[in-house]
Amino acid sequence: MGQRIHPTAADIFASADFVRGILVVSSFGFWAVMLGLMPVLVFRVWLA
């Protein structure tokens, strides 16, 4: 009881999927911000 052996393959794959999910979400947020700012930047440049 309470003894922790080295993590199982399921734990390793779960953490890897968790990290991959974070990367996908962060990259998706980055592209959402870029696509949201692009029209504003183009409009600013067009006004200048």
Secondary structure by P-SEA (a helix, b strand, c coil): ccccccccaaaaaaaaaaaaaaaaaaaaaaaaaaaaaaaaaaaaaaac
